[in-house]
Amino acid sequence: MLNSLEDEAKQNRGADALQPRTANTPTHHRRSPLVKTGKAFLQGLIALVILVIAVMGMRYLIATKPEVATRPAAEREFAVRAMAVEIGDYAPLLTVYGEVVAGREVDLRALVGGEVDMVSPNLRSGGVVGAGEALLQIDPFSYEGARTEAMATLAEARARLVQLESQLRIEKNNIVRIEEQVAFADRDLVRVEELFQRGAATERSVDERKLILSQRQQNLEQTLNTLAVEEAKIEQQKAAIERAQWQLEQAERNVEDTTLLAPFEGVVRTEAVEMGRMINQNDVVAVLYDRNFLEVRFTLSDAQYGRLLADREPLAGRPVKVIWNIGDTPLEYDAVIERAGADIARSRGGVDVFARLSLEDKDLLIRPGAFVQVELPDRTYTGVARIPEEALYDGNKVYVIDADSRMERRDVQPLAFDDNAILVRGDLQSGERLVSSRIPEAGPGLKLRVVSEQAAGTN
C-alpha cells in the first residue's frame, strides 16, 4: 500500500513536470492532500504499536516476578526516664524580685547655728560612722557665754530668795511681838474700865487705853499684810529661780548640741557640711541609715498574697532567702517577713511585703537600692504529687508504667508550679512509676524501656 502511494505521487510529480506552468496556477495544488494524511496516519499507528508492546512487556515482567519471603515487623520500644510517685504535702517555692531598703534612716540636722570648726573624716557619702561618734562641732564660744550668764542669773535669783525668806522670818517675829502688845493693851483696858466703874479712874484714862489698843491692832494688821506680801515675793522668786534653772539647762544643752553625735552605727548616704561653713539651726547636714537594719521590699501579686494569707502558717515570721547577684558569686542572706505594706501598690500590681535581713557574719554588707531575688515558700498543698513539667501532657494527664512496661493514662489537675516541677492532684498513687520524660508518640499501650530512674519528688 505504501509503495502504491509513493508510485502515484511520483506519477503525479512527473505529470506536473510535463505540464507547462502558468502564472495563474496556485502552489498549494502541487501536492495531493491524500499523501499528507496518509503519512500522519502511518506515524501515529507506529507510535501506538510501540506503546502497546511496552505496556504488555511491563505487565509480563510484573506477573513473572518471583515472590520474596517477608518477616513480621518487631514492636518498637521507646526509651524513657521514670520516677516513683510520692503523694504528700508540698509548699512550692515562690521566686520574686525586690529591692533592699533602709529599715531606719534619719536626717541629721544642726540643733544650733554657728560656724563649723570640726568635721569628722567619716562624714562623707558612703562613710561608716559608729554610734555616738562626733560628726561635727560648731564654735561653742557664744553658747558657753550664754551658759555662764544663765548660771549667774540663777545664783542671783537664789540669793534674792534667801533675802526674802529672811525678811519673812522677821515679819513673822514682829507679828508675835505685836500680838503680845495687843494682848497687854486689851488687859489694861479691861482693868481701867473696872476702875472707872468703881470711880477710881477717869473716863479719859479709859479712852487713852482704847486708843492704845486700837493702835496695837492696826499695827498687827499692817504686819500681817506685810507678811502676805513677803510670802508672795518668795513665790515669785521661786518661779524666777525655776526659770533661771531652765535657762541654764537650755544653755548647757546648747553647749552640748554644738557637737553633733551619730545616733547609731550607720552609713552616710549624703552630706552637706564643710569646715568654716555657717549653718543655721535645723539645717540638714547629713542623711544616715542604720547599716544593721536593712529590709527587702518585694511585691506579691493579689493571688500570691491571698494564698499566703489563707495558709495555716502566718505571713509575719515566714523565713525567706535573699540572693544578691554581685559579680560571679551570688551572696545569700536569710531574712524574715515582718509586715505587709499599709496600702495596695497599684503601680506594681500587688502588695508590698517587707522582710528584715539577717546581716550577721557577712564580710560584704549589702547596700540599699540593691536589686535582689527573693525565694519564699508558697502555701502548703496537701495530698499532691510533685512531678517534672515534661511529665504533664495536654495540661491534664500523665502516664504511668504498668506491669507489662506499657503506658497507662492518669488524669490529674495542675495546682502550682514549683521551680521546674508541677504540683498535681488526681488519679495517682504513691509508689507508681511515672513517665518523667516526654515522648511525642505518647499514648496508652505504648511499649516502654526505662533507661533511668529518678528519686521521688525530684525534677
Protein Blocks (a to p, Z undefined) as FASTA:
>chain_A
ZZmmmmmmmmmmmmmmmpccdfklcfklmpcfklmmmmmmmmmmmmmmmmmmmmmmmmmm
mmmpccdddddddddddddddddddddddddddddddddddfbdcddddfbgcddfbdcf
klcghiacdehiafbdcdfklmmmmmmmmmmmmmmmmmmmmmmmmmmmmmmmmmmmmmmm
mmmmmmmmmmmmmmmmnopacfklmmmmmmmmmmmmmmmmmmmmmmmmmmmmmmmmmmmm
mmmmmmmmmmmmmmmmmpccdfbdcddfbdcddehiacdehiafbdcddfklccdddddd
fklmmmmmmpmbdfbhpacdddddehjbdcddddddfbdcfbdcfknopadddddddfeh
ifbacdehiacdddddddddehiacddfklpgghiaccdddfkopacddddddfbdchja
ccdddjddehiacdfbdcfkgcehiacddfbdcdehiZZ
